[in-house]
Amino acid sequence: MNIRRHALPLALAAALLAALPASSAPPGPPTQVWIDVATHSMPGMPDPGAMGGLGGMAARMMGGARGEVLGYPDARGTMMPGKFFDIAMLNRPAPGQPSAQQVPAGLGLGPSLPLLPPKTVVHTEQPGSSPEMPDAEIHLKFYWGCGNEVRAGQPREMHLRAKGGKFEFSGDPMQGRYAPERGVQPDPSYVLWPNPQARNRAPANASLVGAHRITGPGVPESLKFDLQSNADFMPKIALTQSGDLATGMTLGWQPVDRSKAYFLHALSMQDKTTIVIWSSAEVPDAGSGVVDFLTGGQIDRWLKEKVLLPPSTTSCAIPKGIFAGSTGEATPPMLSMIAYGPETNLAWPPKPADPKQPWNPEWNVRVRTKSTAGAILGMDLGGMDGMDGGGPQAQPQQKPEESTGKKLLKGLLRNL
């Protein structure tokens, strides 16, 4: 399989299908804290936390370094299995001053985490942030819905052409839902974790539940809060698959605690110019822009519109034959799945019950949670779970994941 030869049309598809606007910090109290919490699993791939030095090297190769700040943001687009969380604080009374966050012992990272400013603006990766595109053409085929048979009216097809820096569309375009970006683009006025001084990842048994406090120049004395289980790491998605690409595959999973909804998305490049895309939505939707942190209101709306699967769902079939051509020189079908978790918002002083009463909080804290999984369709999902990284055969196992994961998932699936 030659991934490099398909890089141009895949990047073009990413630019056209998932372009989102950049964001800046929203208005709010003088001191604001954003915490993103993610659990990521790759069935069939070992957790690098259990692989010693090899795991650390693999994590760095798969996206540990982003600009000037190693690791930040880890939780938005995780590329390796494990538990990840990011902290960003904007303290307007003393912007960019090194601070510290006292954390519970159950986190397993010591009594406190240093929060440090980046040297430059941290450009968090946005879908569609591809470099300037040379001339190219691609053919997109869209399928949707769980079930063994392809439904009437599918696939929808679209032809995209880039020439002279301009895009041309023909065919039947998709709606292309996406979650509006609510992250921050930190500059040196923020302080962050992880950072070059503190790069350790959370251990497998880590928990954020308990008392937290942030201290530093200009930080309000009142900035202390307790996180409950709703703001903790979610369990990993225990994903299984049965069947084959030609006759249809069924994906199954155990219910994920605290999950509000699920969504699955897969794609494959079947030849030099043709990309097949499928999602679990009951309505036409390209899908990749939905694999993100969502608010409770967004989840409720998309459940009602049948874009997302309800939390009681434990399986989804991929229609037979749609990825059957994904062999030989084609890229294998890459699957991403997300379990949307709760969002926690805290402020001090708390918002009064009477809406007419003035409210000027000193600070607020937002914690977002999700659990994601990524897999290659048709791959034995239990084949490498026991690998410990200590033997001479461990290194070659990482090479296929590096090429497909970094060049496909990072560009198109985003949260695999």
ZAMARRO-554611 format. One record per residue (C-alpha): residue in three letters; x, z, y. Coordinates in steps of 0.02 Angstrom, whole numbers, padded with zeros to 5 digits, always signed. Layout:
REM ZAMARRO-554611
alaXZY;...
***
This chain:
REM ZAMARRO-554611
met+00000+00000+00000;asn+00070-00050+00169;ile-00001+00061+00307;arg+00109-00010+00444;arg+00036-00185+00433;his-00138-00115+00472;ala-00084-00003+00617;leu-00138-00123+00756;pro-00320-00152+00704;leu-00343+00032+00659;ala-00277+00086+00829;leu-00388-00042+00915;ala-00539+00026+00822;ala-00494+00201+00877;ala-00480+00149+01057;leu-00648+00059+01057;leu-00754+00175+00951;ala-00699+00347+01006;ala-00646+00342+01187;leu-00689+00506+01271;pro-00659+00560+01450;ala-00524+00685+01488;ser-00580+00855+01546;ser-00521+00991+01663;ala-00554+01176+01667;pro-00737+01212+01709;pro-00779+01327+01854;gly-00799+01507+01806;pro-00736+01685+01833;pro-00562+01718+01905;thr-00495+01743+01728;gln-00547+01633+01583;val-00492+01633+01401;trp-00522+01497+01272;ile-00493+01531+01086;asp-00516+01395+00956;val-00520+01446+00773;ala-00506+01324+00628;thr-00487+01327+00440;his-00427+01164+00362;ser-00417+01117+00180;met-00352+00964+00091;pro-00412+00973-00089;gly-00274+00911-00202;met-00140+00958-00074;pro-00048+01126-00074;asp-00059+01248+00071;pro+00110+01235+00159;gly+00101+01422+00191;ala+00137+01444+00005;met+00277+01315+00003;gly+00416+01407+00093;gly+00535+01300+00195;leu+00459+01138+00130;gly+00290+01187+00197;gly+00361+01226+00368;met+00451+01059+00373;ala+00293+00966+00321;ala+00190+01056+00454;arg+00314+01006+00588;met+00316+00825+00531;met+00126+00818+00530;gly+00103+00863+00712;gly+00182+01032+00746;ala+00268+00968+00903;arg+00157+00906+01044;gly+00252+00875+01203;glu+00338+01026+01273;val+00238+01155+01178;leu+00264+01168+00991;gly+00098+01195+00905;tyr-00027+01198+01048;pro-00163+01148+01015;asp-00161+01176+00828;ala-00346+01208+00797;arg-00424+01053+00878;gly-00351+00922+00763;thr-00273+01009+00613;met-00168+00900+00500;met-00112+01024+00366;pro-00208+01152+00260;gly-00220+01330+00323;lys-00288+01442+00460;phe-00256+01395+00641;phe-00304+01464+00811;asp-00260+01426+00991;ile-00267+01536+01145;ala-00268+01472+01325;met-00291+01584+01476;leu-00313+01533+01657;asn-00287+01686+01767;arg-00314+01625+01944;pro-00254+01787+02030;ala-00080+01760+01952;pro-00076+01587+01872;gly+00055+01545+01744;gln+00124+01721+01727;pro+00182+01770+01551;ser+00057+01888+01471;ala+00022+01964+01301;gln-00130+01978+01189;gln-00142+02132+01081;val-00220+02083+00915;pro-00288+02172+00761;ala-00168+02214+00619;gly-00274+02107+00504;leu-00212+01950+00591;gly-00043+01978+00510;leu+00059+01920+00661;gly+00116+02086+00732;pro+00039+02197+00865;ser+00034+02065+01003;leu+00055+01880+01039;pro+00154+01817+01190;leu+00055+01700+01304;leu+00175+01583+01396;pro+00153+01440+01519;pro+00198+01263+01466;lys+00338+01177+01560;thr+00227+01026+01591;val+00045+00976+01570;val-00006+00986+01386;his-00092+00822+01347;thr-00206+00870+01204;glu-00241+00719+01096;gln-00401+00629+01140;pro-00482+00496+01032;gly-00446+00327+01106;ser-00286+00385+01191;ser-00192+00242+01110;pro-00057+00143+01201;glu-00097-00024+01281;met-00163-00143+01149;pro-00092-00316+01115;asp-00209-00457+01068;ala-00301-00425+00905;glu-00468-00446+00816;ile-00557-00329+00695;his-00718-00334+00595;leu-00814-00170+00575;lys-00944-00136+00441;phe-01050+00021+00462;tyr-01145+00115+00325;trp-01236+00281+00337;gly-01338+00407+00238;cys-01315+00503+00076;gly-01371+00411-00080;asn-01306+00303-00220;glu-01383+00141-00156;val-01346+00045+00003;arg-01501+00055+00112;ala-01598-00089+00186;gly-01524-00152+00348;gln-01347-00101+00304;pro-01211-00136+00344;arg-01217-00158+00529;glu-01074-00267+00581;met-00973-00284+00740;his-00829-00395+00790;leu-00706-00330+00918;arg-00575-00432+01006;ala-00437-00379+01123;lys-00359-00515+01227;gly-00261-00501+01388;gly-00302-00316+01401;lys-00491-00348+01394;phe-00612-00304+01254;glu-00749-00419+01190;phe-00892-00362+01076;ser-01010-00460+00966;gly-01131-00409+00830;asp-01241-00255+00814;pro-01159-00106+00901;met-01181+00073+00843;gln-01243+00215+00952;gly-01077+00305+00937;arg-01127+00486+00964;tyr-00988+00604+01010;ala-00965+00784+01062;pro-00920+00795+01247;glu-00745+00868+01260;arg-00751+01051+01313;gly-00569+01094+01285;val-00442+01119+01423;gln-00292+01016+01474;pro-00169+01156+01511;asp-00042+01139+01650;pro+00089+01269+01703;ser-00048+01376+01782;tyr-00108+01420+01606;val-00028+01530+01475;leu-00039+01480+01292;trp-00017+01527+01112;pro+00062+01457+01004;asn+00217+01421+01106;pro+00404+01396+01078;gln+00430+01585+01074;ala+00295+01619+00944;arg+00265+01483+00815;asn+00213+01579+00660;arg+00052+01521+00580;ala-00084+01640+00524;pro-00066+01694+00341;ala-00197+01650+00210;asn-00281+01821+00225;ala-00279+01827+00415;ser-00428+01895+00512;leu-00465+01899+00698;val-00598+02034+00679;gly-00561+02188+00783;ala-00501+02242+00955;his-00410+02121+01071;arg-00335+02155+01241;ile-00240+02042+01362;thr-00115+02116+01483;gly-00001+02040+01613;pro+00025+02016+01800;gly-00143+02002+01887;val-00242+02013+01725;pro-00397+02125+01747;glu-00379+02296+01668;ser-00551+02268+01592;leu-00495+02117+01488;lys-00521+02192+01316;phe-00649+02138+01187;asp-00697+02155+01005;leu-00719+02002+00896;gln-00846+02010+00755;ser-00857+01908+00596;asn-00945+01764+00687;ala-00782+01733+00781;asp-00669+01745+00629;phe-00590+01610+00523;met-00721+01523+00416;pro-00693+01502+00229;lys-00613+01339+00175;ile-00724+01198+00111;ala-00711+01190-00079;leu-00738+01003-00095;thr-00758+00910-00260;gln-00793+00729-00302;ser-00859+00639-00454;gly-00890+00457-00497;asp-00788+00310-00435;leu-00782+00190-00289;ala-00866+00047-00382;thr-01016+00140-00455;gly-01034+00272-00319;met-00959+00442-00284;thr-01042+00611-00264;leu-00960+00741-00154;gly-01002+00923-00185;trp-00956+01089-00106;gln-00998+01273-00110;pro-01098+01339+00039;val-00978+01386+00179;asp-01015+01557+00251;arg-01076+01551+00432;ser-01092+01362+00430;lys-01231+01297+00544;ala-01224+01116+00481;tyr-01112+00988+00394;phe-01054+00812+00430;leu-00950+00689+00327;his-00862+00531+00382;ala-00754+00406+00288;leu-00666+00243+00325;ser-00554+00116+00243;met-00463-00040+00293;gln-00507-00169+00162;asp-00398-00312+00224;lys-00296-00357+00376;thr-00445-00357+00494;thr-00594-00273+00407;ile-00634-00088+00424;val-00775-00005+00326;ile-00849+00154+00402;trp-00977+00273+00324;ser-01056+00435+00382;ser-01177+00559+00305;ala-01298+00542+00452;glu-01475+00484+00416;val-01468+00378+00572;pro-01341+00245+00623;asp-01187+00330+00694;ala-01002+00283+00694;gly-00965+00465+00660;ser-00787+00508+00710;gly-00838+00579+00879;val-00953+00705+00793;val-00810+00789+00698;asp-00776+00921+00830;phe-00823+01094+00891;leu-01008+01095+00940;thr-01118+01215+01037;gly-01271+01292+00955;gly-01381+01180+01061;gln-01289+01023+01006;ile-01302+01075+00823;asp-01489+01109+00838;arg-01520+00942+00925;trp-01420+00840+00800;leu-01499+00930+00653;lys-01669+00882+00721;glu-01611+00702+00743;lys-01541+00704+00564;val-01365+00666+00622;leu-01302+00824+00535;leu-01338+00893+00362;pro-01427+01062+00358;pro-01327+01215+00299;ser-01423+01219+00134;thr-01344+01052+00083;thr-01213+01061-00055;ser-01188+00877-00103;cys-01191+00701-00034;ala-01174+00535-00125;ile-01078+00388-00052;pro-01166+00222-00089;lys-01088+00125-00230;gly-00977-00021-00192;ile-00950+00001-00005;phe-00770+00056-00033;ala-00743-00039-00195;gly-00625-00160-00111;ser-00511-00018-00053;thr-00374-00052-00179;gly-00208-00142-00186;glu-00150-00187-00011;ala-00300-00102+00071;thr-00291+00077+00134;pro-00380+00205+00023;pro-00543+00276+00091;met-00504+00428+00197;leu-00638+00564+00205;ser-00661+00700+00334;met-00789+00839+00323;ile-00835+00977+00444;ala-00934+01138+00430;tyr-00987+01187+00606;gly-00968+01372+00643;pro-01037+01490+00775;glu-00978+01498+00955;thr-00952+01667+01038;asn-00957+01694+01226;leu-00908+01860+01303;ala-00899+01916+01485;trp-00870+02071+01589;pro-00975+02143+01658;pro-01111+02077+01541;lys-01242+01963+01613;pro-01389+02065+01679;ala-01559+02041+01599;asp-01638+02013+01769;pro-01593+01834+01823;lys-01620+01884+02005;gln-01484+02015+01997;pro-01314+01955+02062;trp-01183+01928+01929;asn-00999+01901+01965;pro-00901+01927+01803;glu-00716+01967+01811;trp-00679+01867+01654;asn-00753+01773+01510;val-00694+01729+01334;arg-00755+01583+01228;val-00718+01576+01042;arg-00761+01418+00942;thr-00753+01407+00752;lys-00755+01269+00621;ser-00698+01232+00444;thr-00639+01057+00401;ala-00578+00963+00249;gly-00492+00798+00220;ala-00469+00700+00060;ile-00431+00528-00011;leu-00585+00464-00101;gly-00550+00433-00284;met-00401+00552-00286;asp-00396+00699-00408;leu-00436+00843-00289;gly-00362+00973-00405;gly-00205+00879-00451;met-00079+00970-00339;asp-00157+01138-00301;gly-00030+01228-00409;met+00124+01152-00330;asp+00235+01286-00256;gly+00365+01178-00171;gly+00507+01257-00266;gly+00543+01118-00388;pro+00633+00953-00366;gln+00469+00854-00376;ala+00389+00938-00225;gln+00469+00829-00091;pro+00403+00659-00152;gln+00224+00725-00157;gln+00224+00741+00032;lys+00269+00560+00072;pro+00099+00476+00041;glu+00009+00611+00141;glu+00129+00590+00286;ser+00099+00404+00304;thr-00090+00399+00278;gly-00131+00563+00362;lys-00027+00539+00517;lys-00065+00355+00546;leu-00248+00351+00494;leu-00324+00523+00510;lys-00235+00570+00670;gly-00297+00412+00753;leu-00472+00393+00684;leu-00534+00546+00591;arg-00455+00666+00716;asn-00497+00831+00625;leu-00443+00798+00451;
***
